[in-house]
Amino acid sequence: MSNTEDVMDINNMPILLRRRIEAMLLKHVLEVISERSGREEAEAVIGESCSRSAIEQGQQLAEALGRTPGFKDFQEILPAWTREDALTIEQLGTTEETMAFNVTRCRYSEMYREMGLGDIGHLLSCNRDGDFCIGYNPNMELTRTQTLMKGASHCDFRYRMKTEES
């Protein structure tokens, strides 16, 4: 099996399951690095690793599309994140310049809490959301002021295309 086929198999896996498998391993990585270098360093390593993974995933999806993705393309890949009721999304609108929605239920957050990883769930999932754009389309930018992971009533996802002035 080639590297491309490996990536395709992983990308066909429900993301909720993929994040559970990753978290099972990263829990031990967190413990080992914490013991050796302290909790702050452990969280920094986990955060950077997840960020790099998100950027790479964005690049892979953009390359598979074969052109610079826009918000209509992004809208079409959202079902991968919501698969198996992983997220409950309230759509607020998508245009060529913006995409907005609220997440009112997040099974990723619930899963991390059940695994005893709620305190780093933002590193494992939430922080990926903006980083994904770096690889997918660096002109896309996420603004989010709250998350379910941090105890809010919903996550407010507000994406926009950067303009030359911004």
VENTAFEN-V504978 format. One record per backbone hydrogen bond with DSSP energy under -0.5 kcal/mol. NH is the residue of the N-H (numbers start at 1). CO is the residue of the C=O. E is the energy in kcal/mol with one decimal. If there is no record, write none. Layout:
((NH & CO & E) (NH & CO & E))
//
This chain:
((6 & 2 & -2.1) (7 & 3 & -2.3) (8 & 4 & -2.3) (9 & 5 & -2.4) (10 & 6 & -2.2) (11 & 7 & -2.7) (12 & 8 & -1.2) (13 & 9 & -0.6) (13 & 10 & -1.1) (15 & 80 & -0.8) (18 & 14 & -2.3) (19 & 15 & -2.9) (20 & 16 & -1.7) (21 & 17 & -2.3) (22 & 18 & -2.5) (23 & 19 & -2.6) (24 & 20 & -2.1) (25 & 21 & -1.5) (26 & 22 & -3.1) (27 & 23 & -2.1) (28 & 24 & -0.7) (28 & 25 & -0.8) (29 & 25 & -1.9) (30 & 26 & -2.8) (31 & 27 & -1.8) (32 & 28 & -2.7) (33 & 29 & -2.7) (34 & 30 & -2.3) (35 & 31 & -2.3) (36 & 32 & -2.1) (37 & 33 & -3.6) (38 & 33 & -0.7) (38 & 34 & -1.4) (42 & 38 & -2.0) (43 & 39 & -2.7) (44 & 40 & -2.0) (45 & 41 & -2.5) (46 & 42 & -2.4) (47 & 43 & -2.7) (48 & 44 & -2.4) (49 & 45 & -2.5) (50 & 46 & -2.5) (51 & 47 & -2.1) (52 & 48 & -2.5) (53 & 49 & -2.0) (54 & 50 & -2.3) (55 & 51 & -2.4) (56 & 52 & -2.4) (57 & 53 & -2.4) (58 & 54 & -2.3) (59 & 55 & -2.4) (60 & 56 & -2.5) (61 & 57 & -2.2) (62 & 58 & -2.3) (63 & 59 & -2.8) (64 & 60 & -2.2) (65 & 61 & -1.4) (66 & 62 & -1.6) (67 & 62 & -0.8) (69 & 136 & -0.6) (74 & 70 & -2.2) (75 & 71 & -2.8) (76 & 72 & -1.3) (77 & 73 & -1.0) (77 & 74 & -0.9) (78 & 74 & -1.0) (80 & 77 & -1.8) (81 & 77 & -0.6) (81 & 78 & -1.1) (82 & 78 & -1.6) (83 & 79 & -1.2) (85 & 82 & -0.8) (86 & 82 & -1.1) (86 & 83 & -0.9) (88 & 105 & -2.4) (89 & 87 & -0.6) (90 & 102 & -3.2) (91 & 89 & -0.7) (92 & 100 & -2.5) (93 & 100 & -1.1) (95 & 98 & -3.2) (99 & 159 & -1.9) (100 & 93 & -2.6) (101 & 157 & -2.2) (102 & 90 & -2.2) (103 & 155 & -2.2) (104 & 88 & -2.7) (104 & 102 & -0.6) (105 & 88 & -1.0) (107 & 86 & -3.1) (108 & 86 & -0.6) (110 & 106 & -1.8) (111 & 107 & -2.6) (112 & 108 & -2.5) (113 & 109 & -2.2) (114 & 110 & -2.3) (115 & 111 & -1.9) (116 & 113 & -1.5) (117 & 112 & -3.5) (118 & 112 & -0.6) (120 & 117 & -1.7) (121 & 117 & -0.6) (121 & 118 & -0.6) (123 & 120 & -1.0) (124 & 120 & -1.8) (125 & 121 & -2.3) (126 & 121 & -0.9) (127 & 122 & -3.2) (128 & 125 & -1.6) (129 & 125 & -0.7) (129 & 126 & -1.4) (131 & 127 & -1.2) (132 & 128 & -2.9) (133 & 129 & -0.7) (133 & 130 & -0.6) (134 & 130 & -0.7) (134 & 131 & -0.8) (135 & 131 & -0.9) (135 & 132 & -0.7) (136 & 132 & -2.4) (137 & 133 & -2.3) (140 & 137 & -2.9) (141 & 160 & -2.4) (143 & 158 & -2.5) (151 & 148 & -2.2) (152 & 147 & -2.6) (155 & 103 & -2.2) (156 & 146 & -1.2) (157 & 101 & -2.3) (157 & 155 & -0.8) (158 & 143 & -1.5) (158 & 156 & -0.6) (159 & 99 & -3.2) (160 & 141 & -2.0) (161 & 97 & -2.2) (162 & 139 & -3.6) (166 & 163 & -0.7))
//
